[in-house]
Amino acid sequence: MANKVIADYLDEEGCLHCGICGKRKQMKVSLMGFEHVVSCLCECEVKARQELDEKMQREEAQRQLIRENPSDFGKEDSGNGNLKMTTEATRRC
Ligand SMILES: [Zn+2]
């Protein structure tokens, strides 16, 4: 049976598995003689979080850079920067 939608599935122990990477999204832990089902991240969820974290860190670093050196980014009319502006304008064309 071909199912186009990749769905999460339960294994024989009743733990949820990711339909994409096949890793567990739930795991059982024994605590005080009882079994508890706890949620955990599957491989693609971990990856998605890492990518999101890296993206946010890059954006934050860029914002930090602009905050620390605003003159490097917004140099417009500093009076003595005419020559620099001209060369920059030429380079941009
Ligand atoms: Zn997954």
PDB file of the backbone (N, CA, C, O) and the ligand in Angstrom, with CONECT records:
HET     ZN  A 101       1
ATOM      1  N   MET A   1       0.826  -1.203   0.000  1.00  0.00           N
ATOM      2  CA  MET A   1       0.000   0.000   0.000  1.00  0.00           C
ATOM      3  C   MET A   1       0.860   1.253   0.000  1.00  0.00           C
ATOM      4  O   MET A   1       1.618   1.484   0.942  1.00  0.00           O
ATOM      5  N   ALA A   2       0.755   2.043  -1.016  1.00  0.00           N
ATOM      6  CA  ALA A   2       1.545   3.262  -1.091  1.00  0.00           C
ATOM      7  C   ALA A   2       0.781   4.424  -0.466  1.00  0.00           C
ATOM      8  O   ALA A   2      -0.305   4.796  -0.911  1.00  0.00           O
ATOM      9  N   ASN A   3       1.366   4.965   0.545  1.00  0.00           N
ATOM     10  CA  ASN A   3       0.759   6.114   1.212  1.00  0.00           C
ATOM     11  C   ASN A   3       1.653   7.327   0.991  1.00  0.00           C
ATOM     12  O   ASN A   3       2.804   7.355   1.427  1.00  0.00           O
ATOM     13  N   LYS A   4       1.111   8.323   0.310  1.00  0.00           N
ATOM     14  CA  LYS A   4       1.928   9.483  -0.028  1.00  0.00           C
ATOM     15  C   LYS A   4       2.234  10.339   1.201  1.00  0.00           C
ATOM     16  O   LYS A   4       3.290  10.965   1.296  1.00  0.00           O
ATOM     17  N   VAL A   5       1.304  10.352   2.119  1.00  0.00           N
ATOM     18  CA  VAL A   5       1.523  11.140   3.330  1.00  0.00           C
ATOM     19  C   VAL A   5       2.348  10.316   4.311  1.00  0.00           C
ATOM     20  O   VAL A   5       1.943   9.232   4.732  1.00  0.00           O
ATOM     21  N   ILE A   6       3.507  10.850   4.665  1.00  0.00           N
ATOM     22  CA  ILE A   6       4.352  10.158   5.629  1.00  0.00           C
ATOM     23  C   ILE A   6       3.876  10.510   7.027  1.00  0.00           C
ATOM     24  O   ILE A   6       4.041  11.635   7.498  1.00  0.00           O
ATOM     25  N   ALA A   7       3.290   9.533   7.668  1.00  0.00           N
ATOM     26  CA  ALA A   7       2.718   9.801   8.985  1.00  0.00           C
ATOM     27  C   ALA A   7       3.564   9.157  10.071  1.00  0.00           C
ATOM     28  O   ALA A   7       4.267   8.172   9.847  1.00  0.00           O
ATOM     29  N   ASP A   8       3.474   9.737  11.232  1.00  0.00           N
ATOM     30  CA  ASP A   8       4.115   9.129  12.390  1.00  0.00           C
ATOM     31  C   ASP A   8       3.424   7.806  12.691  1.00  0.00           C
ATOM     32  O   ASP A   8       2.242   7.635  12.392  1.00  0.00           O
ATOM     33  N   TYR A   9       4.148   6.889  13.271  1.00  0.00           N
ATOM     34  CA  TYR A   9       3.543   5.596  13.545  1.00  0.00           C
ATOM     35  C   TYR A   9       3.978   5.075  14.917  1.00  0.00           C
ATOM     36  O   TYR A   9       4.986   5.497  15.483  1.00  0.00           O
ATOM     37  N   LEU A  10       3.196   4.167  15.409  1.00  0.00           N
ATOM     38  CA  LEU A  10       3.500   3.561  16.709  1.00  0.00           C
ATOM     39  C   LEU A  10       4.209   2.233  16.506  1.00  0.00           C
ATOM     40  O   LEU A  10       3.851   1.459  15.618  1.00  0.00           O
ATOM     41  N   ASP A  11       5.201   1.976  17.320  1.00  0.00           N
ATOM     42  CA  ASP A  11       5.845   0.668  17.257  1.00  0.00           C
ATOM     43  C   ASP A  11       5.132  -0.312  18.182  1.00  0.00           C
ATOM     44  O   ASP A  11       4.116   0.018  18.794  1.00  0.00           O
ATOM     45  N   GLU A  12       5.673  -1.507  18.272  1.00  0.00           N
ATOM     46  CA  GLU A  12       4.979  -2.547  19.046  1.00  0.00           C
ATOM     47  C   GLU A  12       4.916  -2.218  20.541  1.00  0.00           C
ATOM     48  O   GLU A  12       4.096  -2.769  21.275  1.00  0.00           O
ATOM     49  N   GLU A  13       5.789  -1.316  20.975  1.00  0.00           N
ATOM     50  CA  GLU A  13       5.771  -0.933  22.390  1.00  0.00           C
ATOM     51  C   GLU A  13       4.828   0.239  22.665  1.00  0.00           C
ATOM     52  O   GLU A  13       4.617   0.633  23.811  1.00  0.00           O
ATOM     53  N   GLY A  14       4.266   0.786  21.579  1.00  0.00           N
ATOM     54  CA  GLY A  14       3.349   1.907  21.780  1.00  0.00           C
ATOM     55  C   GLY A  14       4.030   3.257  21.789  1.00  0.00           C
ATOM     56  O   GLY A  14       3.441   4.255  22.203  1.00  0.00           O
ATOM     57  N   CYS A  15       5.294   3.290  21.324  1.00  0.00           N
ATOM     58  CA  CYS A  15       6.012   4.556  21.248  1.00  0.00           C
ATOM     59  C   CYS A  15       5.880   5.147  19.851  1.00  0.00           C
ATOM     60  O   CYS A  15       5.927   4.440  18.844  1.00  0.00           O
ATOM     61  N   LEU A  16       5.717   6.444  19.824  1.00  0.00           N
ATOM     62  CA  LEU A  16       5.540   7.133  18.554  1.00  0.00           C
ATOM     63  C   LEU A  16       6.881   7.263  17.816  1.00  0.00           C
ATOM     64  O   LEU A  16       7.894   7.641  18.404  1.00  0.00           O
ATOM     65  N   HIS A  17       6.863   6.943  16.523  1.00  0.00           N
ATOM     66  CA  HIS A  17       8.045   7.124  15.686  1.00  0.00           C
ATOM     67  C   HIS A  17       7.766   8.182  14.630  1.00  0.00           C
ATOM     68  O   HIS A  17       6.624   8.353  14.203  1.00  0.00           O
ATOM     69  N   CYS A  18       8.795   8.883  14.214  1.00  0.00           N
ATOM     70  CA  CYS A  18       8.651   9.857  13.142  1.00  0.00           C
ATOM     71  C   CYS A  18       8.530   9.119  11.810  1.00  0.00           C
ATOM     72  O   CYS A  18       9.293   8.192  11.536  1.00  0.00           O
ATOM     73  N   GLY A  19       7.569   9.532  10.987  1.00  0.00           N
ATOM     74  CA  GLY A  19       7.372   8.892   9.696  1.00  0.00           C
ATOM     75  C   GLY A  19       8.424   9.287   8.679  1.00  0.00           C
ATOM     76  O   GLY A  19       8.539   8.659   7.626  1.00  0.00           O
ATOM     77  N   ILE A  20       9.195  10.322   8.984  1.00  0.00           N
ATOM     78  CA  ILE A  20      10.194  10.818   8.030  1.00  0.00           C
ATOM     79  C   ILE A  20      11.557  10.181   8.281  1.00  0.00           C
ATOM     80  O   ILE A  20      12.139   9.572   7.384  1.00  0.00           O
ATOM     81  N   CYS A  21      12.061  10.324   9.502  1.00  0.00           N
ATOM     82  CA  CYS A  21      13.399   9.795   9.779  1.00  0.00           C
ATOM     83  C   CYS A  21      13.352   8.443  10.490  1.00  0.00           C
ATOM     84  O   CYS A  21      14.364   7.746  10.575  1.00  0.00           O
ATOM     85  N   GLY A  22      12.172   8.075  11.000  1.00  0.00           N
ATOM     86  CA  GLY A  22      12.036   6.767  11.620  1.00  0.00           C
ATOM     87  C   GLY A  22      12.522   6.709  13.055  1.00  0.00           C
ATOM     88  O   GLY A  22      12.445   5.662  13.699  1.00  0.00           O
ATOM     89  N   LYS A  23      13.022   7.830  13.562  1.00  0.00           N
ATOM     90  CA  LYS A  23      13.489   7.849  14.953  1.00  0.00           C
ATOM     91  C   LYS A  23      12.307   8.033  15.898  1.00  0.00           C
ATOM     92  O   LYS A  23      11.239   8.504  15.507  1.00  0.00           O
ATOM     93  N   ARG A  24      12.526   7.654  17.127  1.00  0.00           N
ATOM     94  CA  ARG A  24      11.453   7.757  18.105  1.00  0.00           C
ATOM     95  C   ARG A  24      11.138   9.201  18.480  1.00  0.00           C
ATOM     96  O   ARG A  24      12.026  10.037  18.641  1.00  0.00           O
ATOM     97  N   LYS A  25       9.852   9.457  18.611  1.00  0.00           N
ATOM     98  CA  LYS A  25       9.413  10.742  19.146  1.00  0.00           C
ATOM     99  C   LYS A  25       8.985  10.582  20.598  1.00  0.00           C
ATOM    100  O   LYS A  25       8.804  11.554  21.330  1.00  0.00           O
ATOM    101  N   GLN A  26       8.832   9.329  20.983  1.00  0.00           N
ATOM    102  CA  GLN A  26       8.507   9.029  22.374  1.00  0.00           C
ATOM    103  C   GLN A  26       9.388   7.884  22.821  1.00  0.00           C
ATOM    104  O   GLN A  26       9.797   7.049  22.013  1.00  0.00           O
ATOM    105  N   MET A  27       9.675   7.846  24.091  1.00  0.00           N
ATOM    106  CA  MET A  27      10.413   6.707  24.616  1.00  0.00           C
ATOM    107  C   MET A  27       9.860   6.352  25.994  1.00  0.00           C
ATOM    108  O   MET A  27       9.263   7.173  26.691  1.00  0.00           O
ATOM    109  N   LYS A  28      10.086   5.104  26.346  1.00  0.00           N
ATOM    110  CA  LYS A  28       9.583   4.666  27.640  1.00  0.00           C
ATOM    111  C   LYS A  28      10.716   4.662  28.647  1.00  0.00           C
ATOM    112  O   LYS A  28      11.823   4.203  28.365  1.00  0.00           O
ATOM    113  N   VAL A  29      10.421   5.174  29.809  1.00  0.00           N
ATOM    114  CA  VAL A  29      11.390   5.110  30.891  1.00  0.00           C
ATOM    115  C   VAL A  29      10.738   4.447  32.091  1.00  0.00           C
ATOM    116  O   VAL A  29       9.565   4.673  32.388  1.00  0.00           O
ATOM    117  N   SER A  30      11.506   3.643  32.758  1.00  0.00           N
ATOM    118  CA  SER A  30      10.992   2.993  33.965  1.00  0.00           C
ATOM    119  C   SER A  30      11.345   3.835  35.180  1.00  0.00           C
ATOM    120  O   SER A  30      12.503   4.176  35.418  1.00  0.00           O
ATOM    121  N   LEU A  31      10.315   4.152  35.932  1.00  0.00           N
ATOM    122  CA  LEU A  31      10.527   4.996  37.094  1.00  0.00           C
ATOM    123  C   LEU A  31       9.699   4.429  38.240  1.00  0.00           C
ATOM    124  O   LEU A  31       8.479   4.311  38.131  1.00  0.00           O
ATOM    125  N   MET A  32      10.345   4.088  39.310  1.00  0.00           N
ATOM    126  CA  MET A  32       9.678   3.541  40.492  1.00  0.00           C
ATOM    127  C   MET A  32       8.824   2.314  40.143  1.00  0.00           C
ATOM    128  O   MET A  32       7.757   2.097  40.718  1.00  0.00           O
ATOM    129  N   GLY A  33       9.309   1.537  39.208  1.00  0.00           N
ATOM    130  CA  GLY A  33       8.580   0.332  38.852  1.00  0.00           C
ATOM    131  C   GLY A  33       7.459   0.552  37.848  1.00  0.00           C
ATOM    132  O   GLY A  33       6.794  -0.398  37.435  1.00  0.00           O
ATOM    133  N   PHE A  34       7.247   1.807  37.453  1.00  0.00           N
ATOM    134  CA  PHE A  34       6.217   2.092  36.459  1.00  0.00           C
ATOM    135  C   PHE A  34       6.872   2.562  35.169  1.00  0.00           C
ATOM    136  O   PHE A  34       7.941   3.172  35.172  1.00  0.00           O
ATOM    137  N   GLU A  35       6.197   2.257  34.070  1.00  0.00           N
ATOM    138  CA  GLU A  35       6.701   2.730  32.785  1.00  0.00           C
ATOM    139  C   GLU A  35       6.027   4.047  32.415  1.00  0.00           C
ATOM    140  O   GLU A  35       4.804   4.179  32.462  1.00  0.00           O
ATOM    141  N   HIS A  36       6.849   5.003  32.051  1.00  0.00           N
ATOM    142  CA  HIS A  36       6.320   6.297  31.627  1.00  0.00           C
ATOM    143  C   HIS A  36       6.733   6.539  30.187  1.00  0.00           C
ATOM    144  O   HIS A  36       7.854   6.227  29.784  1.00  0.00           O
ATOM    145  N   VAL A  37       5.816   7.095  29.425  1.00  0.00           N
ATOM    146  CA  VAL A  37       6.137   7.466  28.053  1.00  0.00           C
ATOM    147  C   VAL A  37       6.477   8.952  28.037  1.00  0.00           C
ATOM    148  O   VAL A  37       5.658   9.795  28.404  1.00  0.00           O
ATOM    149  N   VAL A  38       7.682   9.255  27.609  1.00  0.00           N
ATOM    150  CA  VAL A  38       8.090  10.657  27.546  1.00  0.00           C
ATOM    151  C   VAL A  38       8.381  11.044  26.103  1.00  0.00           C
ATOM    152  O   VAL A  38       8.824  10.223  25.300  1.00  0.00           O
ATOM    153  N   SER A  39       8.125  12.298  25.796  1.00  0.00           N
ATOM    154  CA  SER A  39       8.375  12.791  24.449  1.00  0.00           C
ATOM    155  C   SER A  39       9.859  13.087  24.258  1.00  0.00           C
ATOM    156  O   SER A  39      10.528  13.542  25.185  1.00  0.00           O
ATOM    157  N   CYS A  40      10.371  12.829  23.061  1.00  0.00           N
ATOM    158  CA  CYS A  40      11.733  13.225  22.745  1.00  0.00           C
ATOM    159  C   CYS A  40      11.770  13.681  21.287  1.00  0.00           C
ATOM    160  O   CYS A  40      10.818  13.481  20.533  1.00  0.00           O
ATOM    161  N   LEU A  41      12.863  14.282  20.917  1.00  0.00           N
ATOM    162  CA  LEU A  41      12.970  14.816  19.563  1.00  0.00           C
ATOM    163  C   LEU A  41      13.538  13.767  18.624  1.00  0.00           C
ATOM    164  O   LEU A  41      14.517  13.091  18.941  1.00  0.00           O
ATOM    165  N   CYS A  42      12.912  13.643  17.468  1.00  0.00           N
ATOM    166  CA  CYS A  42      13.465  12.751  16.455  1.00  0.00           C
ATOM    167  C   CYS A  42      14.553  13.499  15.688  1.00  0.00           C
ATOM    168  O   CYS A  42      14.783  14.685  15.923  1.00  0.00           O
ATOM    169  N   GLU A  43      15.213  12.805  14.777  1.00  0.00           N
ATOM    170  CA  GLU A  43      16.369  13.369  14.089  1.00  0.00           C
ATOM    171  C   GLU A  43      16.025  14.652  13.308  1.00  0.00           C
ATOM    172  O   GLU A  43      16.760  15.638  13.362  1.00  0.00           O
ATOM    173  N   CYS A  44      14.900  14.621  12.586  1.00  0.00           N
ATOM    174  CA  CYS A  44      14.609  15.817  11.782  1.00  0.00           C
ATOM    175  C   CYS A  44      14.126  16.976  12.634  1.00  0.00           C
ATOM    176  O   CYS A  44      14.280  18.135  12.247  1.00  0.00           O
ATOM    177  N   GLU A  45      13.542  16.679  13.792  1.00  0.00           N
ATOM    178  CA  GLU A  45      13.157  17.770  14.687  1.00  0.00           C
ATOM    179  C   GLU A  45      14.396  18.417  15.301  1.00  0.00           C
ATOM    180  O   GLU A  45      14.466  19.637  15.447  1.00  0.00           O
ATOM    181  N   VAL A  46      15.375  17.580  15.660  1.00  0.00           N
ATOM    182  CA  VAL A  46      16.629  18.102  16.196  1.00  0.00           C
ATOM    183  C   VAL A  46      17.312  18.979  15.151  1.00  0.00           C
ATOM    184  O   VAL A  46      17.809  20.065  15.451  1.00  0.00           O
ATOM    185  N   LYS A  47      17.322  18.477  13.913  1.00  0.00           N
ATOM    186  CA  LYS A  47      17.964  19.208  12.821  1.00  0.00           C
ATOM    187  C   LYS A  47      17.256  20.541  12.565  1.00  0.00           C
ATOM    188  O   LYS A  47      17.898  21.575  12.377  1.00  0.00           O
ATOM    189  N   ALA A  48      15.934  20.495  12.562  1.00  0.00           N
ATOM    190  CA  ALA A  48      15.154  21.713  12.319  1.00  0.00           C
ATOM    191  C   ALA A  48      15.421  22.741  13.407  1.00  0.00           C
ATOM    192  O   ALA A  48      15.518  23.936  13.129  1.00  0.00           O
ATOM    193  N   ARG A  49      15.540  22.283  14.631  1.00  0.00           N
ATOM    194  CA  ARG A  49      15.819  23.203  15.738  1.00  0.00           C
ATOM    195  C   ARG A  49      17.206  23.801  15.629  1.00  0.00           C
ATOM    196  O   ARG A  49      17.415  24.987  15.883  1.00  0.00           O
ATOM    197  N   GLN A  50      18.158  22.950  15.244  1.00  0.00           N
ATOM    198  CA  GLN A  50      19.535  23.435  15.109  1.00  0.00           C
ATOM    199  C   GLN A  50      19.618  24.493  14.019  1.00  0.00           C
ATOM    200  O   GLN A  50      20.280  25.518  14.181  1.00  0.00           O
ATOM    201  N   GLU A  51      18.929  24.231  12.889  1.00  0.00           N
ATOM    202  CA  GLU A  51      18.967  25.186  11.790  1.00  0.00           C
ATOM    203  C   GLU A  51      18.325  26.502  12.194  1.00  0.00           C
ATOM    204  O   GLU A  51      18.805  27.576  11.832  1.00  0.00           O
ATOM    205  N   LEU A  52      17.237  26.410  12.946  1.00  0.00           N
ATOM    206  CA  LEU A  52      16.556  27.608  13.424  1.00  0.00           C
ATOM    207  C   LEU A  52      17.457  28.382  14.377  1.00  0.00           C
ATOM    208  O   LEU A  52      17.542  29.608  14.311  1.00  0.00           O
ATOM    209  N   ASP A  53      18.126  27.654  15.261  1.00  0.00           N
ATOM    210  CA  ASP A  53      19.037  28.280  16.209  1.00  0.00           C
ATOM    211  C   ASP A  53      20.161  29.001  15.483  1.00  0.00           C
ATOM    212  O   ASP A  53      20.494  30.141  15.805  1.00  0.00           O
ATOM    213  N   GLU A  54      20.749  28.314  14.485  1.00  0.00           N
ATOM    214  CA  GLU A  54      21.863  28.902  13.747  1.00  0.00           C
ATOM    215  C   GLU A  54      21.419  30.140  12.990  1.00  0.00           C
ATOM    216  O   GLU A  54      22.143  31.134  12.928  1.00  0.00           O
ATOM    217  N   LYS A  55      20.226  30.075  12.414  1.00  0.00           N
ATOM    218  CA  LYS A  55      19.672  31.211  11.672  1.00  0.00           C
ATOM    219  C   LYS A  55      19.481  32.399  12.611  1.00  0.00           C
ATOM    220  O   LYS A  55      19.834  33.529  12.271  1.00  0.00           O
ATOM    221  N   MET A  56      18.926  32.143  13.783  1.00  0.00           N
ATOM    222  CA  MET A  56      18.693  33.216  14.739  1.00  0.00           C
ATOM    223  C   MET A  56      20.000  33.779  15.260  1.00  0.00           C
ATOM    224  O   MET A  56      20.115  34.980  15.503  1.00  0.00           O
ATOM    225  N   GLN A  57      20.994  32.902  15.433  1.00  0.00           N
ATOM    226  CA  GLN A  57      22.292  33.369  15.912  1.00  0.00           C
ATOM    227  C   GLN A  57      22.975  34.246  14.871  1.00  0.00           C
ATOM    228  O   GLN A  57      23.601  35.251  15.208  1.00  0.00           O
ATOM    229  N   ARG A  58      22.850  33.852  13.584  1.00  0.00           N
ATOM    230  CA  ARG A  58      23.435  34.655  12.512  1.00  0.00           C
ATOM    231  C   ARG A  58      22.783  36.025  12.460  1.00  0.00           C
ATOM    232  O   ARG A  58      23.463  37.045  12.343  1.00  0.00           O
ATOM    233  N   GLU A  59      21.442  36.042  12.549  1.00  0.00           N
ATOM    234  CA  GLU A  59      20.717  37.308  12.498  1.00  0.00           C
ATOM    235  C   GLU A  59      21.058  38.176  13.700  1.00  0.00           C
ATOM    236  O   GLU A  59      21.207  39.392  13.576  1.00  0.00           O
ATOM    237  N   GLU A  60      21.181  37.541  14.867  1.00  0.00           N
ATOM    238  CA  GLU A  60      21.505  38.279  16.085  1.00  0.00           C
ATOM    239  C   GLU A  60      22.917  38.856  15.976  1.00  0.00           C
ATOM    240  O   GLU A  60      23.157  39.996  16.374  1.00  0.00           O
ATOM    241  N   ALA A  61      23.846  38.070  15.439  1.00  0.00           N
ATOM    242  CA  ALA A  61      25.226  38.534  15.280  1.00  0.00           C
ATOM    243  C   ALA A  61      25.278  39.728  14.338  1.00  0.00           C
ATOM    244  O   ALA A  61      26.030  40.676  14.567  1.00  0.00           O
ATOM    245  N   GLN A  62      24.480  39.680  13.284  1.00  0.00           N
ATOM    246  CA  GLN A  62      24.425  40.778  12.312  1.00  0.00           C
ATOM    247  C   GLN A  62      23.871  42.042  12.972  1.00  0.00           C
ATOM    248  O   GLN A  62      24.389  43.140  12.769  1.00  0.00           O
ATOM    249  N   ARG A  63      22.804  41.868  13.769  1.00  0.00           N
ATOM    250  CA  ARG A  63      22.219  43.004  14.489  1.00  0.00           C
ATOM    251  C   ARG A  63      23.223  43.600  15.463  1.00  0.00           C
ATOM    252  O   ARG A  63      23.337  44.819  15.591  1.00  0.00           O
ATOM    253  N   GLN A  64      23.949  42.722  16.148  1.00  0.00           N
ATOM    254  CA  GLN A  64      24.956  43.139  17.113  1.00  0.00           C
ATOM    255  C   GLN A  64      26.032  43.972  16.422  1.00  0.00           C
ATOM    256  O   GLN A  64      26.476  44.998  16.938  1.00  0.00           O
ATOM    257  N   LEU A  65      26.434  43.511  15.257  1.00  0.00           N
ATOM    258  CA  LEU A  65      27.479  44.178  14.478  1.00  0.00           C
ATOM    259  C   LEU A  65      27.039  45.582  14.093  1.00  0.00           C
ATOM    260  O   LEU A  65      27.822  46.528  14.176  1.00  0.00           O
ATOM    261  N   ILE A  66      25.780  45.718  13.671  1.00  0.00           N
ATOM    262  CA  ILE A  66      25.248  47.021  13.259  1.00  0.00           C
ATOM    263  C   ILE A  66      25.144  47.943  14.467  1.00  0.00           C
ATOM    264  O   ILE A  66      25.407  49.142  14.370  1.00  0.00           O
ATOM    265  N   ARG A  67      24.755  47.367  15.615  1.00  0.00           N
ATOM    266  CA  ARG A  67      24.644  48.169  16.838  1.00  0.00           C
ATOM    267  C   ARG A  67      26.009  48.695  17.276  1.00  0.00           C
ATOM    268  O   ARG A  67      26.144  49.837  17.714  1.00  0.00           O
ATOM    269  N   GLU A  68      27.030  47.819  17.143  1.00  0.00           N
ATOM    270  CA  GLU A  68      28.357  48.194  17.628  1.00  0.00           C
ATOM    271  C   GLU A  68      29.076  49.136  16.674  1.00  0.00           C
ATOM    272  O   GLU A  68      29.827  50.012  17.103  1.00  0.00           O
ATOM    273  N   ASN A  69      28.846  48.954  15.388  1.00  0.00           N
ATOM    274  CA  ASN A  69      29.516  49.792  14.382  1.00  0.00           C
ATOM    275  C   ASN A  69      28.508  50.413  13.423  1.00  0.00           C
ATOM    276  O   ASN A  69      28.514  50.095  12.233  1.00  0.00           O
ATOM    277  N   PRO A  70      27.661  51.277  13.912  1.00  0.00           N
ATOM    278  CA  PRO A  70      26.632  51.838  13.028  1.00  0.00           C
ATOM    279  C   PRO A  70      27.244  52.665  11.909  1.00  0.00           C
ATOM    280  O   PRO A  70      26.651  52.799  10.839  1.00  0.00           O
ATOM    281  N   SER A  71      28.446  53.229  12.153  1.00  0.00           N
ATOM    282  CA  SER A  71      29.074  54.079  11.135  1.00  0.00           C
ATOM    283  C   SER A  71      29.508  53.263   9.926  1.00  0.00           C
ATOM    284  O   SER A  71      29.578  53.789   8.815  1.00  0.00           O
ATOM    285  N   ASP A  72      29.797  51.993  10.131  1.00  0.00           N
ATOM    286  CA  ASP A  72      30.232  51.154   9.013  1.00  0.00           C
ATOM    287  C   ASP A  72      29.075  50.821   8.071  1.00  0.00           C
ATOM    288  O   ASP A  72      29.292  50.450   6.918  1.00  0.00           O
ATOM    289  N   PHE A  73      27.859  50.954   8.567  1.00  0.00           N
ATOM    290  CA  PHE A  73      26.719  50.536   7.761  1.00  0.00           C
ATOM    291  C   PHE A  73      25.910  51.713   7.239  1.00  0.00           C
ATOM    292  O   PHE A  73      25.343  51.650   6.148  1.00  0.00           O
ATOM    293  N   GLY A  74      25.860  52.799   8.028  1.00  0.00           N
ATOM    294  CA  GLY A  74      24.998  53.902   7.618  1.00  0.00           C
ATOM    295  C   GLY A  74      25.762  55.186   7.331  1.00  0.00           C
ATOM    296  O   GLY A  74      25.278  56.272   7.650  1.00  0.00           O
ATOM    297  N   LYS A  75      26.969  55.082   6.725  1.00  0.00           N
ATOM    298  CA  LYS A  75      27.764  56.265   6.431  1.00  0.00           C
ATOM    299  C   LYS A  75      27.154  57.005   5.228  1.00  0.00           C
ATOM    300  O   LYS A  75      27.222  56.532   4.094  1.00  0.00           O
ATOM    301  N   GLU A  76      26.566  58.160   5.498  1.00  0.00           N
ATOM    302  CA  GLU A  76      25.857  58.867   4.425  1.00  0.00           C
ATOM    303  C   GLU A  76      26.450  60.256   4.194  1.00  0.00           C
ATOM    304  O   GLU A  76      26.966  60.559   3.118  1.00  0.00           O
ATOM    305  N   ASP A  77      26.362  61.104   5.249  1.00  0.00           N
ATOM    306  CA  ASP A  77      26.823  62.478   5.052  1.00  0.00           C
ATOM    307  C   ASP A  77      27.757  62.884   6.187  1.00  0.00           C
ATOM    308  O   ASP A  77      27.385  63.662   7.065  1.00  0.00           O
ATOM    309  N   SER A  78      28.958  62.355   6.156  1.00  0.00           N
ATOM    310  CA  SER A  78      29.897  62.639   7.228  1.00  0.00           C
ATOM    311  C   SER A  78      30.800  63.812   6.862  1.00  0.00           C
ATOM    312  O   SER A  78      31.685  64.154   7.647  1.00  0.00           O
ATOM    313  N   GLY A  79      30.614  64.436   5.714  1.00  0.00           N
ATOM    314  CA  GLY A  79      31.381  65.632   5.363  1.00  0.00           C
ATOM    315  C   GLY A  79      32.722  65.301   4.748  1.00  0.00           C
ATOM    316  O   GLY A  79      32.988  65.700   3.615  1.00  0.00           O
ATOM    317  N   ASN A  80      33.569  64.587   5.455  1.00  0.00           N
ATOM    318  CA  ASN A  80      34.894  64.278   4.917  1.00  0.00           C
ATOM    319  C   ASN A  80      34.924  62.927   4.214  1.00  0.00           C
ATOM    320  O   ASN A  80      35.991  62.434   3.849  1.00  0.00           O
ATOM    321  N   GLY A  81      33.770  62.341   4.028  1.00  0.00           N
ATOM    322  CA  GLY A  81      33.738  61.028   3.380  1.00  0.00           C
ATOM    323  C   GLY A  81      33.313  61.112   1.922  1.00  0.00           C
ATOM    324  O   GLY A  81      32.864  60.124   1.342  1.00  0.00           O
ATOM    325  N   ASN A  82      33.458  62.310   1.326  1.00  0.00           N
ATOM    326  CA  ASN A  82      32.992  62.490  -0.052  1.00  0.00           C
ATOM    327  C   ASN A  82      33.751  61.620  -1.037  1.00  0.00           C
ATOM    328  O   ASN A  82      33.167  61.013  -1.935  1.00  0.00           O
ATOM    329  N   LEU A  83      35.062  61.570  -0.851  1.00  0.00           N
ATOM    330  CA  LEU A  83      35.896  60.795  -1.763  1.00  0.00           C
ATOM    331  C   LEU A  83      35.534  59.312  -1.670  1.00  0.00           C
ATOM    332  O   LEU A  83      35.406  58.613  -2.676  1.00  0.00           O
ATOM    333  N   LYS A  84      35.373  58.857  -0.413  1.00  0.00           N
ATOM    334  CA  LYS A  84      35.042  57.448  -0.182  1.00  0.00           C
ATOM    335  C   LYS A  84      33.679  57.119  -0.806  1.00  0.00           C
ATOM    336  O   LYS A  84      33.490  56.071  -1.425  1.00  0.00           O
ATOM    337  N   MET A  85      32.735  58.058  -0.619  1.00  0.00           N
ATOM    338  CA  MET A  85      31.404  57.832  -1.158  1.00  0.00           C
ATOM    339  C   MET A  85      31.444  57.725  -2.676  1.00  0.00           C
ATOM    340  O   MET A  85      30.745  56.908  -3.276  1.00  0.00           O
ATOM    341  N   THR A  86      32.269  58.560  -3.280  1.00  0.00           N
ATOM    342  CA  THR A  86      32.374  58.570  -4.739  1.00  0.00           C
ATOM    343  C   THR A  86      32.918  57.236  -5.245  1.00  0.00           C
ATOM    344  O   THR A  86      32.402  56.657  -6.200  1.00  0.00           O
ATOM    345  N   THR A  87      33.975  56.763  -4.578  1.00  0.00           N
ATOM    346  CA  THR A  87      34.557  55.489  -5.019  1.00  0.00           C
ATOM    347  C   THR A  87      33.571  54.351  -4.815  1.00  0.00           C
ATOM    348  O   THR A  87      33.496  53.418  -5.615  1.00  0.00           O
ATOM    349  N   GLU A  88      32.819  54.448  -3.727  1.00  0.00           N
ATOM    350  CA  GLU A  88      31.847  53.400  -3.454  1.00  0.00           C
ATOM    351  C   GLU A  88      30.735  53.414  -4.489  1.00  0.00           C
ATOM    352  O   GLU A  88      30.284  52.363  -4.943  1.00  0.00           O
ATOM    353  N   ALA A  89      30.300  54.605  -4.857  1.00  0.00           N
ATOM    354  CA  ALA A  89      29.239  54.736  -5.843  1.00  0.00           C
ATOM    355  C   ALA A  89      29.701  54.209  -7.197  1.00  0.00           C
ATOM    356  O   ALA A  89      28.942  53.567  -7.923  1.00  0.00           O
ATOM    357  N   THR A  90      30.949  54.491  -7.518  1.00  0.00           N
ATOM    358  CA  THR A  90      31.507  54.023  -8.794  1.00  0.00           C
ATOM    359  C   THR A  90      31.574  52.490  -8.796  1.00  0.00           C
ATOM    360  O   THR A  90      31.243  51.836  -9.785  1.00  0.00           O
ATOM    361  N   ARG A  91      32.011  51.945  -7.662  1.00  0.00           N
ATOM    362  CA  ARG A  91      32.160  50.498  -7.558  1.00  0.00           C
ATOM    363  C   ARG A  91      30.798  49.806  -7.696  1.00  0.00           C
ATOM    364  O   ARG A  91      30.688  48.711  -8.249  1.00  0.00           O
ATOM    365  N   ARG A  92      29.770  50.478  -7.178  1.00  0.00           N
ATOM    366  CA  ARG A  92      28.452  49.871  -7.170  1.00  0.00           C
ATOM    367  C   ARG A  92      27.860  49.773  -8.577  1.00  0.00           C
ATOM    368  O   ARG A  92      26.999  48.931  -8.831  1.00  0.00           O
ATOM    369  N   CYS A  93      28.324  50.640  -9.497  1.00  0.00           N
ATOM    370  CA  CYS A  93      27.743  50.685 -10.834  1.00  0.00           C
ATOM    371  C   CYS A  93      28.322  49.633 -11.785  1.00  0.00           C
ATOM    372  O   CYS A  93      27.918  49.561 -12.946  1.00  0.00           O
TER     373      CYS A  93
HETATM  374 ZN    ZN A 101      11.894  12.788  12.210  1.00  0.00          ZN2+
END
